[in-house]
Amino acid sequence: MNPYGVPGLSVQEVAQKQNDREEFILLDVREPYELTYANLGSDVLLAPLSELAQQGPQALPEEVLNKDAEIVVMCHHGNRSAQVTAWLRQQGWSNVYNMDGGIDAYAALVDPTIGRY
């Protein structure tokens, strides 16, 4: 369970969704510089937590504005993403999940080639 008590998916569940080519949005809330250390590729949408804190929903990529879309929010260890998941749910998104453990867990448990920092 993540610190904000929001629904979460394990990194293995996220990897399975990717492998099955399920329709969902993977939203990375890390800062741009963090992408140089580890990232899950070009299909991931970026909305840094710092920009969300300053601009609110205006900082979200257009694809995320569909409140019916399935969204999995990720960060480094799963704490910032849990915070954003809780915030999105408070704003009316209902199909939003935290990627528990973040990209660090993904690299440790799913794909070690991603890199860790």
MARBA-3410 file (N, C-alpha, C, O; in Angstrom, 1 decimal):
117
0.9,-1.2,0.0,0.0,0.0,0.0,0.9,1.2,0.0,1.9,1.3,0.7 ~ 0.5,2.2,-0.8,1.3,3.5,-0.8,0.8,4.4,0.3,-0.2,4.2,0.9 ~ 1.6,5.5,0.5,1.4,6.3,1.6,0.1,7.2,1.6,-0.3,7.7,2.6 ~ -0.5,7.3,0.4,-1.7,8.1,0.3,-3.0,7.2,0.2,-4.1,7.8,0.1 ~ -2.8,5.9,0.3,-4.0,5.0,0.3,-4.8,5.0,-1.0,-5.9,4.6,-1.0
-4.1,5.4,-2.1,-4.8,5.3,-3.4,-4.7,4.0,-4.0,-3.7,3.2,-3.7 ~ -5.5,3.6,-4.9,-5.4,2.3,-5.6,-4.1,2.3,-6.4,-3.7,3.3,-7.0 ~ -3.4,1.2,-6.3,-2.1,1.0,-7.0,-2.0,-0.2,-7.8,-2.8,-1.2,-7.6 ~ -1.1,-0.2,-8.7,-0.7,-1.4,-9.5,0.7,-1.7,-9.2,1.5,-0.8,-9.1 ~ 1.1,-3.0,-9.1,2.5,-3.4,-9.0,3.2,-3.1,-10.3,2.5,-3.0,-11.4
4.5,-3.0,-10.3,5.2,-2.8,-11.5,5.0,-4.0,-12.5,5.1,-3.9,-13.7 ~ 4.9,-5.2,-11.9,4.6,-6.4,-12.7,3.3,-6.2,-13.5,3.2,-6.6,-14.6 ~ 2.3,-5.7,-12.8,0.9,-5.5,-13.4,1.0,-4.5,-14.5,0.4,-4.6,-15.6 ~ 1.8,-3.4,-14.3,2.0,-2.4,-15.3,2.7,-3.0,-16.5,2.3,-2.8,-17.7 ~ 3.8,-3.8,-16.3,4.5,-4.4,-17.4,3.6,-5.4,-18.2,3.7,-5.4,-19.4
2.7,-6.1,-17.5,1.8,-7.0,-18.2,0.8,-6.2,-19.0,0.5,-6.6,-20.2 ~ 0.3,-5.1,-18.5,-0.6,-4.2,-19.3,0.1,-3.7,-20.6,-0.4,-3.7,-21.7 ~ 1.4,-3.4,-20.4,2.2,-2.9,-21.6,2.4,-4.1,-22.6,2.2,-3.9,-23.8 ~ 2.7,-5.2,-22.1,2.9,-6.4,-22.9,1.7,-6.8,-23.7,1.7,-7.2,-24.8 ~ 0.5,-6.7,-23.0,-0.8,-7.0,-23.6,-1.3,-5.9,-24.5,-2.4,-6.0,-25.1
-0.5,-4.8,-24.6,-0.9,-3.6,-25.3,-2.3,-3.0,-25.0,-3.1,-2.6,-25.8 ~ -2.5,-3.0,-23.7,-3.8,-2.5,-23.2,-3.8,-1.0,-23.4,-2.7,-0.3,-23.4 ~ -4.9,-0.4,-23.5,-5.1,1.1,-23.7,-5.0,1.7,-22.3,-6.0,1.6,-21.5 ~ -4.0,2.4,-22.0,-3.9,3.2,-20.8,-2.8,4.2,-20.9,-1.9,4.1,-21.8 ~ -2.8,5.2,-20.1,-1.9,6.3,-20.1,-0.9,6.1,-19.0,-1.3,6.0,-17.8
0.4,6.1,-19.3,1.4,6.1,-18.3,1.9,7.5,-18.1,2.5,8.1,-19.0 ~ 1.6,8.1,-16.9,1.9,9.5,-16.7,3.1,9.6,-15.7,3.0,9.1,-14.5 ~ 4.2,10.1,-16.1,5.4,10.3,-15.3,5.4,11.7,-14.7,5.4,12.7,-15.4 ~ 5.5,11.7,-13.4,5.5,13.0,-12.7,6.8,13.4,-12.1,7.0,14.3,-11.3 ~ 7.9,12.7,-12.6,9.2,13.1,-12.2,9.6,14.4,-13.0,9.0,14.8,-13.9
10.7,15.0,-12.6,11.3,16.1,-13.2,12.0,15.7,-14.5,12.5,14.6,-14.6 ~ 12.1,16.6,-15.5,12.7,16.2,-16.8,14.1,15.7,-16.7,14.5,14.8,-17.4 ~ 14.9,16.2,-15.8,16.3,15.8,-15.6,16.3,14.3,-15.2,17.3,13.6,-15.5 ~ 15.3,13.8,-14.5,15.3,12.4,-14.0,15.2,11.4,-15.2,15.6,10.3,-15.1 ~ 14.6,11.9,-16.3,14.4,11.0,-17.4,15.8,10.5,-18.0,15.8,9.5,-18.7
16.8,11.3,-17.8,18.1,10.9,-18.3,18.7,9.7,-17.6,19.5,9.0,-18.1 ~ 18.2,9.5,-16.3,18.7,8.4,-15.5,18.0,7.1,-15.8,18.6,6.1,-15.8 ~ 16.7,7.2,-16.0,15.9,6.1,-16.2,14.5,6.5,-16.8,13.9,7.5,-16.3 ~ 14.1,5.8,-17.8,12.7,6.1,-18.4,12.2,4.9,-19.1,12.9,3.9,-19.4 ~ 10.9,4.9,-19.3,10.2,3.8,-19.9,9.8,4.0,-21.3,8.9,3.3,-21.9
10.5,5.0,-22.0,10.3,5.1,-23.4,9.4,6.3,-23.8,8.9,7.0,-22.9 ~ 9.2,6.4,-25.1,8.5,7.5,-25.6,7.0,7.5,-25.5,6.3,8.5,-25.7 ~ 6.4,6.4,-25.1,4.9,6.3,-24.9,4.5,6.9,-23.6,3.3,7.1,-23.3 ~ 5.4,7.3,-22.7,5.1,7.8,-21.4,4.9,9.3,-21.5,5.7,10.0,-22.2 ~ 3.9,9.9,-20.9,3.6,11.3,-20.9,4.2,11.9,-19.7,4.2,11.3,-18.6
4.7,13.1,-19.8,5.4,13.8,-18.7,4.6,14.9,-18.2,4.1,15.8,-19.0 ~ 4.4,15.0,-16.9,3.7,16.1,-16.2,4.5,16.3,-14.8,4.0,15.7,-13.8 ~ 5.6,17.0,-14.8,6.4,17.1,-13.6,5.5,17.6,-12.4,4.7,18.5,-12.6 ~ 5.7,17.0,-11.2,5.0,17.5,-10.1,5.2,19.0,-9.8,4.2,19.6,-9.4 ~ 6.4,19.5,-10.0,6.6,20.9,-9.8,5.7,21.8,-10.7,5.2,22.8,-10.2
5.4,21.3,-11.9,4.5,22.1,-12.8,3.1,21.9,-12.4,2.3,22.8,-12.4 ~ 2.7,20.7,-12.0,1.4,20.5,-11.5,1.1,21.3,-10.3,0.0,21.8,-10.1 ~ 2.1,21.4,-9.4,1.9,22.2,-8.2,1.6,23.7,-8.5,0.9,24.4,-7.8 ~ 2.3,24.2,-9.5,2.2,25.6,-9.9,1.0,25.9,-10.8,0.3,26.9,-10.6 ~ 0.7,25.0,-11.7,-0.3,25.3,-12.8,-1.6,24.5,-12.6,-2.6,24.7,-13.3
-1.6,23.5,-11.7,-2.8,22.6,-11.6,-3.1,21.8,-12.9,-2.1,21.5,-13.6 ~ -4.3,21.6,-13.2,-4.7,20.7,-14.3,-4.2,21.3,-15.7,-4.0,20.5,-16.6 ~ -3.9,22.6,-15.7,-3.3,23.1,-17.0,-2.0,22.5,-17.4,-1.6,22.5,-18.5 ~ -1.3,21.9,-16.4,0.0,21.3,-16.7,-0.1,19.9,-17.2,0.9,19.2,-17.5 ~ -1.3,19.3,-17.2,-1.5,18.0,-17.7,-1.5,17.9,-19.2,-2.0,18.8,-19.9
-0.9,16.8,-19.7,-0.9,16.6,-21.2,-2.4,16.5,-21.6,-3.2,16.0,-20.9 ~ -2.7,16.9,-22.8,-4.1,16.9,-23.4,-4.7,15.5,-23.2,-5.9,15.4,-22.9 ~ -4.0,14.4,-23.5,-4.5,13.1,-23.4,-5.1,12.7,-22.0,-6.0,11.9,-21.9 ~ -4.5,13.3,-21.0,-4.9,13.1,-19.6,-6.2,13.8,-19.2,-6.8,13.4,-18.2 ~ -6.6,14.8,-20.0,-7.8,15.6,-19.6,-9.1,14.8,-19.8,-10.1,15.2,-19.2
-9.0,13.6,-20.5,-10.2,12.7,-20.5,-10.3,12.0,-19.2,-9.5,11.1,-18.9 ~ -11.3,12.4,-18.4,-11.4,11.9,-17.1,-11.9,10.4,-17.0,-11.9,9.8,-16.0 ~ -12.2,9.9,-18.2,-12.6,8.5,-18.3,-11.4,7.6,-18.6,-11.5,6.3,-18.5 ~ -10.3,8.2,-19.1,-9.1,7.4,-19.5,-8.5,6.7,-18.3,-8.5,7.2,-17.2 ~ -8.0,5.5,-18.6,-7.2,4.8,-17.5,-5.8,5.4,-17.5,-5.2,5.5,-18.5
-5.4,5.8,-16.3,-4.1,6.5,-16.1,-3.4,5.8,-15.0,-3.9,5.5,-13.9 ~ -2.1,5.5,-15.3,-1.2,4.9,-14.3,-0.1,6.0,-14.1,0.6,6.4,-15.0 ~ 0.0,6.5,-12.8,0.9,7.6,-12.5,2.2,6.9,-11.9,2.1,6.1,-11.0 ~ 3.3,7.4,-12.4,4.6,6.9,-11.9,5.6,8.0,-11.5,5.5,9.1,-12.0 ~ 6.5,7.6,-10.7,7.6,8.6,-10.4,8.9,7.7,-10.0,9.0,6.6,-10.6
9.7,8.2,-9.2,11.0,7.4,-8.9,10.7,6.2,-7.9,11.0,5.1,-8.3 ~ 10.0,6.5,-6.8,9.8,5.4,-5.8,8.3,5.2,-5.5,7.9,4.3,-4.8 ~ 7.4,6.0,-6.1,6.0,5.8,-5.9,5.3,6.8,-5.0,4.1,6.7,-4.8 ~ 6.1,7.7,-4.4,5.5,8.6,-3.4,4.9,9.9,-4.1,3.7,10.2,-3.8 ~ 5.6,10.5,-5.0,5.1,11.6,-5.7,3.9,11.2,-6.6,2.9,11.9,-6.7
4.0,10.0,-7.2,2.9,9.6,-8.0,1.7,9.2,-7.2,0.5,9.4,-7.7 ~ 1.8,8.7,-6.0,0.7,8.5,-5.1,0.0,9.8,-4.8,-1.2,9.9,-4.7 ~ 0.8,10.8,-4.5,0.3,12.2,-4.2,-0.5,12.7,-5.4,-1.6,13.2,-5.2 ~ 0.0,12.5,-6.6,-0.7,13.0,-7.8,-1.9,12.2,-8.1,-3.0,12.7,-8.5 ~ -1.8,10.9,-7.9,-3.0,10.0,-8.0,-4.1,10.5,-7.1,-5.3,10.6,-7.5
-3.8,10.7,-5.9,-4.8,11.2,-4.9,-5.4,12.5,-5.4,-6.6,12.7,-5.3 ~ -4.6,13.4,-5.9,-5.0,14.8,-6.3,-5.9,14.6,-7.6,-7.0,15.3,-7.6 ~ -5.5,13.8,-8.5,-6.4,13.6,-9.7,-7.7,13.0,-9.3,-8.8,13.4,-9.8 ~ -7.8,12.1,-8.4,-9.0,11.5,-7.9,-9.9,12.6,-7.3,-11.1,12.6,-7.4 ~ -9.3,13.5,-6.5,-10.0,14.6,-5.9,-10.6,15.5,-7.0,-11.6,16.2,-6.7
-9.9,15.6,-8.1,-10.3,16.5,-9.2,-11.4,15.8,-10.1,-11.8,16.5,-11.1 ~ -11.7,14.6,-9.9,-12.8,14.0,-10.6,-12.4,12.8,-11.5,-13.2,12.2,-12.2 ~ -11.1,12.5,-11.6,-10.7,11.3,-12.4,-10.9,10.1,-11.5,-10.6,10.1,-10.3 ~ -11.5,9.1,-12.1,-11.8,7.9,-11.3,-11.0,6.7,-11.6,-11.0,5.7,-10.8 ~ -10.4,6.6,-12.8,-9.7,5.5,-13.3,-8.2,5.7,-13.3,-7.5,5.5,-14.3
-7.7,6.1,-12.1,-6.3,6.5,-11.9,-5.7,5.6,-10.8,-6.2,5.4,-9.8 ~ -4.5,5.2,-11.2,-3.8,4.2,-10.3,-2.3,4.7,-10.1,-1.7,5.2,-11.0 ~ -1.8,4.4,-8.9,-0.4,4.6,-8.7,0.4,3.4,-9.1,0.0,2.3,-8.9 ~ 1.6,3.6,-9.7,2.5,2.5,-10.0,3.4,2.4,-8.7,4.4,3.1,-8.5 ~ 3.0,1.5,-7.9,3.6,1.3,-6.6,5.1,0.9,-6.7,5.4,0.0,-7.5
6.0,1.6,-6.0,7.4,1.4,-6.1,8.1,2.2,-7.2,9.3,2.3,-7.2 ~ 7.4,2.8,-8.1,7.9,3.7,-9.1,8.9,3.0,-10.1,8.9,1.7,-10.1 ~ 9.6,3.8,-10.8,10.5,3.3,-11.9,11.7,2.5,-11.2,12.3,1.6,-11.9 ~ 12.0,2.8,-10.0,13.1,2.1,-9.3,12.6,0.6,-9.1,13.4,-0.3,-9.4 ~ 11.4,0.4,-8.7,10.9,-1.0,-8.6,10.8,-1.7,-9.9,11.1,-2.9,-10.1
10.4,-0.9,-10.9,10.3,-1.4,-12.3,11.6,-1.9,-12.8,11.7,-3.0,-13.3 ~ 12.7,-1.1,-12.5,14.0,-1.5,-12.9,14.5,-2.7,-12.1,15.2,-3.6,-12.7 ~ 14.2,-2.8,-10.9,14.6,-3.9,-10.0,13.9,-5.2,-10.3,14.5,-6.3,-10.2 ~ 12.6,-5.1,-10.6,11.8,-6.3,-10.7,11.3,-6.7,-12.1,11.0,-7.9,-12.3 ~ 11.4,-5.8,-13.0,10.9,-6.1,-14.4,12.0,-6.0,-15.4,12.2,-7.0,-16.1
12.7,-4.9,-15.5,13.6,-4.6,-16.6,14.9,-3.9,-16.0,14.9,-2.7,-16.0 ~ 15.9,-4.7,-15.7,17.1,-4.0,-15.1,17.9,-3.1,-16.1,18.8,-2.4,-15.7 ~ 17.6,-3.2,-17.4,18.2,-2.4,-18.4,17.8,-0.9,-18.3,18.5,0.0,-18.9 ~ 16.7,-0.6,-17.6,16.2,0.7,-17.5,17.2,1.6,-16.8,17.3,2.8,-17.0 ~ 17.8,1.1,-15.8,18.7,1.8,-15.0,18.1,2.3,-13.7,16.9,2.5,-13.6
18.9,2.5,-12.7,18.4,2.9,-11.4,19.3,4.1,-10.9,20.5,4.3,-11.3 ~ 18.7,5.0,-10.1,19.4,6.1,-9.5,18.9,6.4,-8.2,19.4,7.3,-7.5
END
